[in-house]
């Protein structure tokens, strides 16, 4: 039997510039077959293509076997991704592994959100924070052609426009999917060829989840009707994505008619109303992305409502959108504006637990602990507080000196980081009788850091969905992807 073709990763990575020489790639590794395949391939390619590689694993704490998976990933990285010496004498260091942990169930309850949604948010928050900490250019996830086919079918079942039928994008911002055109069968052949171990997530066998039913029942049925169905779906998604991108490009001239006003962005209603429906809904999405710094997330129903508002004969009306955005008809114009900004409710910081203030962009975990020599990324160890510590909005005069920096006001830090105005009052400050001890998303005050070996409070902020959406949109805006 001939050796299977494993070149799909190389082809897709080259097409989208995923693995550039000199770049640093952070590979997300769950321990499952797909992520083990991806990590092993990247380990073999790093010396050939000249990129640096690191691995990351997040333990959601949802299953009894989650600690087993974390231990397996650690053993795999140590055993299969160690130091390499090339024939030319070049030495590649071992692949470093970064591990994060979180109580997803508790976070989901606190946020009043679903388990899967919360798990995904916490996992990607960890990956983004780790990438920022180590200077990684991209984060590689192990989505396969089968995952893409499942996603497209789920969108089709639930009802979707062309965007949903394009499936998972190979690249979005700093997220890359190098094996998106690689089938699960190819992954299994590769693991068998190299004798690579992996672990199985028992939840993947539970058909209570819609995706699992598609994977176990629908896909095999379609493969029976048309062998090679997943490969054909991969090709179809690429064709639809090209069509989708072309139509989006035709709608871009609309942005030239957008004007800034003190209340928000203004667009002549006729400019949107006169477009064909296929371009009008795309134009509405483009304007949403402009007003929300690249975040164009919304449903087809919302987009159609905006277009209907533009075509209405009435001089007034409004459409409420997620995230506090309102589109108002003001005679001949559409005004895209944010409602009055909410502010987080000042809340005492729990010194041995988790605190989620109402309206806050972050939750905060705080527990007594001895300060280690090298704290993990995104975790700070603070000296004991003076009086009762609070999580509260910024106040006039708040200032702190971040590690390695100079004393600056919180207001200036937020402006320089381009935190949107409507989010600033929801970013928690940790403060006590001695002043500001830490600022979520930025860091602790230099003079509040404990020394190694001292008893301290271990502080970790957990970003909520609104902040994750904004971060993603800002990253897309900075990279132009």
C-alpha positions in Angstrom: 0.0 0.0 0.0 1.4 3.4 -0.9 2.0 6.1 1.7 -1.0 8.5 2.0 -0.6 12.1 0.9 -0.1 14.3 3.9 0.7 17.5 1.9 -2.7 19.3 2.5 -1.3 21.2 5.5 1.7 22.5 3.5 -0.5 23.6 0.7 -3.1 25.5 2.8 -0.4 27.0 5.0 1.5 28.4 2.0 -1.8 29.7 0.4 -2.7 31.7 3.5 0.8 32.6 4.7 0.3 30.8 8.0 3.8 29.5 8.8 6.1 32.4 7.9 9.9 32.2 8.5 10.9 33.8 11.8 7.3 33.8 13.1 6.2 32.1 16.3 3.3 29.7 16.2 1.3 28.7 19.3 -0.4 25.3 18.7 -3.5 24.5 20.7 -3.3 20.9 21.9 -6.2 19.1 23.5 -4.6 15.6 23.3 -7.1 14.4 20.8 -6.1 12.8 17.4 -6.5 16.0 15.4 -4.4 18.2 17.7 -1.7 15.6 18.1 -1.5 15.3 14.3 -1.2 19.1 14.0 1.4 19.4 16.7 3.6 16.6 15.3 3.4 18.0 11.8 4.4 21.5 13.0 7.2 20.0 15.0 8.6 18.4 11.9 8.1 21.5 9.7 9.5 24.1 12.1 13.1 23.5 11.1 12.2 23.3 7.4 10.1 26.4 7.2 12.0 28.4 9.9 9.3 29.2 12.4 9.3 28.9 16.1 6.8 26.6 17.9 5.1 26.5 21.3 2.2 24.4 22.5 -0.8 25.3 24.8 -3.3 23.1 26.6 -6.4 24.3 28.5 -8.0 22.2 31.2 -11.7 23.1 31.4 -12.2 21.0 34.6 -15.5 19.6 33.1 -14.6 15.9 33.0 -13.1 13.5 35.5 -10.5 12.7 32.8 -9.5 16.3 32.2 -6.4 16.0 34.4 -5.5 12.8 32.6 -5.6 14.7 29.3 -3.4 17.4 30.6 -0.9 14.9 31.9 -0.9 13.1 28.6 -0.3 16.3 26.6 2.7 17.1 28.9 4.2 13.6 28.3 3.6 13.8 24.6 5.3 17.2 24.2 8.2 16.1 26.3 8.6 12.8 24.5 7.8 13.8 20.9 8.6 17.5 20.6 12.1 17.7 22.2 15.4 19.2 21.1 16.4 18.5 17.5 19.8 18.6 15.9 19.9 19.0 12.2 22.7 17.7 9.9 24.0 21.3 9.5 24.4 21.5 13.2 21.4 23.7 13.8 19.8 23.0 17.2 16.1 23.4 17.6 15.0 23.7 21.3 12.3 21.6 22.9 8.8 22.8 22.2 7.6 24.7 25.3 4.2 23.8 26.7 1.9 26.3 28.4 -1.0 25.0 30.5 -4.1 26.8 31.7 -7.0 25.7 33.9 -10.4 27.1 34.7 -13.7 26.2 36.4 -15.9 26.4 33.4 -19.0 25.2 35.2 -18.7 27.8 37.9 -18.0 30.5 35.3 -21.0 29.5 33.2 -23.2 29.7 36.2 -21.9 33.1 37.2 -22.3 34.5 33.6 -25.6 32.8 33.1 -24.3 31.3 29.9 -24.1 27.9 28.3 -21.3 25.4 29.2 -20.0 25.1 25.6 -20.1 28.8 25.0 -18.2 29.5 28.3 -15.7 26.8 27.7 -14.9 28.1 24.2 -14.6 31.7 25.5 -12.3 30.8 28.4 -10.1 28.5 26.1 -9.7 31.2 23.5 -9.0 33.8 26.2 -6.2 31.7 27.5 -4.8 31.1 24.1 -4.8 34.8 23.2 -3.3 35.8 26.5 -0.6 33.1 26.2 0.1 34.2 22.6 0.5 37.8 23.8 2.7 36.8 26.7 5.2 34.8 24.5 4.9 37.0 21.4 3.3 34.4 19.2 2.2 35.7 15.8 -0.5 33.1 15.2 -2.5 30.5 17.1 -3.0 27.2 15.3 -6.1 25.2 16.0 -6.8 21.6 14.7 -10.0 22.1 12.8 -10.2 19.5 10.0 -12.1 19.1 6.8 -14.6 16.9 8.7 -15.1 19.7 11.3 -15.7 22.1 8.4 -18.3 19.8 6.7 -20.1 19.4 10.1 -20.2 23.1 10.5 -21.6 23.7 7.1 -24.3 21.1 7.6 -25.3 22.5 10.9 -25.6 26.0 9.4 -27.7 24.5 6.5 -29.9 22.7 9.0 -30.5 25.8 11.2 -30.8 28.1 8.2 -27.9 30.2 6.9 -26.9 32.6 4.2 -23.9 32.3 2.0 -21.5 33.4 4.8 -22.5 30.4 7.0 -22.2 28.0 4.1 -18.6 29.0 3.6 -17.8 27.1 6.8 -14.8 27.7 9.0 -12.3 30.3 7.6 -8.8 29.0 7.1 -7.5 32.2 8.7 -9.2 34.9 10.8 -7.0 37.5 12.5 -4.3 35.6 14.3 -6.2 32.3 14.3 -5.0 29.8 11.7 -6.4 26.4 10.8 -3.6 24.6 8.9 -5.4 21.2 8.6 -8.8 22.6 7.5 -8.5 20.7 4.2 -7.2 17.5 5.9 -9.8 14.7 6.5 -10.1 12.9 9.8 -9.3 9.6 7.9 -6.0 11.1 6.8 -5.3 12.1 10.4 -5.9 8.5 11.6 -3.6 7.1 8.9 -0.9 9.5 9.9 -1.1 8.6 13.6 -1.0 4.9 12.7 2.0 5.4 10.4 4.1 7.2 13.1 2.7 5.3 16.1 1.5 8.5 17.7 -0.7 8.1 20.8 -3.7 10.3 21.6 -6.6 10.5 24.1 -10.4 10.5 23.4 -12.8 13.0 24.8 -15.7 10.8 26.0 -18.2 13.6 25.3 -17.5 13.2 21.6 -19.5 10.0 21.8 -22.6 11.7 23.3 -25.2 12.1 20.6 -27.1 14.6 22.9 -25.0 17.2 21.1 -26.2 18.2 17.6 -22.6 18.2 16.2 -22.1 14.6 17.3 -25.3 13.5 15.7 -24.2 15.1 12.4 -20.8 13.4 12.8 -22.0 10.0 13.7 -25.3 9.7 11.7 -25.5 12.3 8.9 -22.0 12.4 7.6 -21.6 8.6 7.3 -25.0 8.5 5.5 -23.9 11.2 3.0 -20.5 9.4 2.5 -22.5 6.3 1.7 -24.5 8.2 -1.0 -21.4 9.9 -2.4 -17.9 8.6 -1.3 -15.5 11.4 -0.8 -18.3 13.7 0.4 -16.1 15.6 2.9 -13.5 16.3 0.2 -16.2 17.7 -2.1 -17.6 19.8 0.7 -14.1 21.2 1.3 -14.0 22.2 -2.4 -17.5 23.6 -2.3 -16.7 25.7 0.7 -13.7 27.2 -1.0 -15.8 28.1 -4.1 -18.5 29.7 -1.9 -15.9 31.6 0.1 -14.6 33.1 -3.2 -18.1 34.1 -4.2 -18.8 35.6 -0.8 -15.5 37.6 -0.8 -16.3 38.9 -4.3 -19.8 40.1 -3.2 -18.4 41.7 -0.1 -15.9 43.6 -2.2 -18.7 45.0 -4.4 -20.3 46.4 -1.3 -17.2 48.2 0.0 -17.8 51.5 -1.9 -20.7 52.1 0.5 -18.2 52.8 3.3 -17.1 56.0 1.4 -20.5 57.5 2.3 -20.3 56.9 6.0 -19.7 60.1 8.0 -18.8 60.6 11.7 -21.2 62.6 14.0 -21.0 63.3 17.7 -23.6 60.6 18.3 -22.2 57.9 16.0 -21.9 57.1 12.3 -24.3 58.5 9.7 -25.1 56.8 6.4 -27.5 58.1 3.8 -30.5 55.7 3.9 -30.8 55.8 0.1 -27.2 54.7 -0.4 -28.1 51.4 1.3 -31.6 51.2 0.1 -30.6 51.4 -3.6 -28.3 48.4 -3.5 -29.5 45.0 -4.6 -30.5 42.9 -1.6 -27.3 40.7 -1.9 -25.1 43.8 -1.6 -27.4 45.7 0.8 -27.1 43.2 3.6 -23.3 43.0 3.1 -23.1 46.8 3.1 -25.0 46.8 6.4 -22.6 44.4 7.9 -19.6 46.4 6.7 -21.0 49.6 8.4 -21.5 47.6 11.6 -17.9 46.5 11.4 -16.8 50.1 11.1 -18.8 51.4 14.0 -17.7 48.4 16.2 -14.0 48.5 15.3 -14.2 45.4 13.0 -16.8 43.4 15.0 -19.5 42.7 12.5 -21.2 39.9 14.5 -25.0 39.8 14.0 -27.7 37.6 12.5 -29.1 37.7 9.0 -32.4 38.9 10.6 -30.6 41.9 12.1 -29.0 42.8 8.7 -32.4 42.5 6.9 -34.0 44.7 9.5 -31.4 47.5 8.9 -32.0 47.3 5.1 -35.7 47.4 5.7 -35.3 50.5 7.9 -33.3 52.2 5.1 -36.0 51.4 2.5 -38.9 52.4 4.8 -41.0 55.4 3.8 -41.2 56.4 7.5 -38.8 59.2 8.6 -38.1 57.5 11.9 -37.7 54.0 13.4 -35.0 52.0 15.0 -33.3 48.5 15.1 -31.8 47.2 18.4 -28.6 45.2 17.9 -26.5 43.0 20.2 -23.9 44.8 22.2 -25.9 47.9 22.9 -25.8 49.2 19.4 -28.9 51.0 17.9 -29.6 51.9 14.3 -32.0 54.8 14.1 -33.7 56.3 11.0 -33.3 60.1 11.2 -35.2 61.4 8.2 -32.9 60.6 5.2 -30.1 59.1 7.3 -29.3 56.0 9.3 -27.6 56.7 12.6 -25.5 53.9 14.1 -25.1 54.7 17.8 -24.4 53.0 21.1 -27.0 53.3 23.8 -26.0 54.8 27.2 -23.0 53.0 28.4 -23.5 50.6 31.3 -21.1 50.7 34.3 -20.1 47.8 36.6 -21.5 47.7 40.1 -18.8 48.2 42.8 -18.4 44.8 44.5 -16.2 43.7 47.4 -13.5 41.3 46.2 -13.8 37.8 47.5 -10.4 36.9 49.0 -10.9 33.2 48.5 -13.1 32.6 45.5 -14.4 34.3 42.3 -16.2 37.6 42.0 -18.3 38.7 39.0 -19.6 42.3 39.5 -22.8 43.2 37.6 -21.9 44.8 34.3 -18.2 44.0 34.5 -16.1 42.9 31.5 -14.1 40.7 33.8 -14.6 38.3 36.6 -11.8 38.0 39.2 -10.4 34.9 40.9 -8.5 35.6 44.2 -7.0 33.0 46.6 -4.3 33.1 49.3 -1.1 31.5 48.0 2.6 31.6 48.4 4.3 33.7 45.6 6.3 31.4 43.2 9.5 32.3 41.5 7.9 32.5 38.1 4.2 33.2 38.1 2.2 31.7 35.2 1.0 34.0 32.4 -1.9 36.3 33.3 -1.6 35.6 37.1 -0.4 38.2 39.6 0.6 37.8 43.3 -0.2 40.8 45.4 0.7 41.8 48.9 -2.1 41.9 51.5 -4.7 44.6 50.9 -5.3 47.6 53.1 -8.9 47.5 54.2 -11.6 46.0 52.1 -10.5 45.5 48.4 -13.2 46.4 45.8 -13.8 45.7 42.2 -15.1 49.0 40.9 -15.1 51.3 37.8 -12.3 53.8 37.3 -12.5 57.1 39.2 -11.1 60.5 38.5 -7.5 60.5 39.6 -6.9 56.8 39.5 -3.3 56.0 38.6 -0.8 53.2 38.9 2.7 52.2 37.8 2.6 49.0 35.9 5.7 46.7 36.1 8.5 48.1 34.1 6.6 51.3 33.3 5.9 54.8 34.8 3.0 56.1 36.8 0.1 56.9 34.5 -3.6 57.6 35.0 -6.1 54.8 34.3 -7.8 57.1 31.8 -4.6 57.6 29.8 -3.9 53.8 29.8 -7.4 53.1 28.4 -7.1 55.7 25.7 -3.7 54.5 24.6 -4.9 50.9 24.4 -7.9 52.1 22.4 -10.5 50.6 24.7 -13.8 51.8 23.3 -15.5 54.6 25.3 -18.6 52.5 26.0 -16.6 49.8 27.5 -14.3 51.8 29.8 -16.7 52.1 32.7 -17.1 48.3 32.7 -13.4 47.6 33.1 -12.8 46.7 36.8 -10.1 48.4 38.9 -9.0 46.5 42.1 -8.6 49.2 44.8 -8.3 49.3 48.5 -7.6 52.0 51.1 -4.1 52.3 49.6 -5.3 53.1 46.1 -5.3 51.1 42.8 -3.8 47.7 43.2 -4.5 46.3 39.7 -6.3 47.1 36.4 -8.0 44.3 34.6 -6.4 43.6 31.2 -3.4 45.7 32.0 -1.6 44.4 35.2 -0.8 45.1 38.8 0.7 48.2 40.4 4.5 47.6 40.7 4.6 48.4 44.4 1.8 45.8 45.1 3.7 42.8 43.8 4.7 40.2 46.4 8.2 38.7 46.4 8.9 35.0 45.7 8.2 32.9 48.8 5.9 35.5 50.5 2.3 34.8 51.3 0.1 36.8 49.0 -3.1 36.9 47.1 -3.1 35.1 43.7 -5.1 37.3 41.4 -6.4 36.3 37.9 -8.9 38.1 35.7 -11.3 36.1 33.5 -12.6 38.1 30.5 -16.2 38.0 29.5 -17.8 37.6 26.1 -18.0 41.4 25.3 -14.3 41.9 25.9 -13.4 38.8 23.9 -15.4 40.1 21.0 -13.8 43.5 21.2 -10.3 42.0 21.4 -11.0 39.8 18.3 -12.2 42.8 16.4 -9.2 45.0 17.4 -6.8 42.2 16.3 -8.5 41.9 12.9 -8.3 45.6 12.5 -4.6 45.8 13.4 -3.6 42.8 11.1 -5.9 43.8 8.2 -7.3 40.2 8.1 
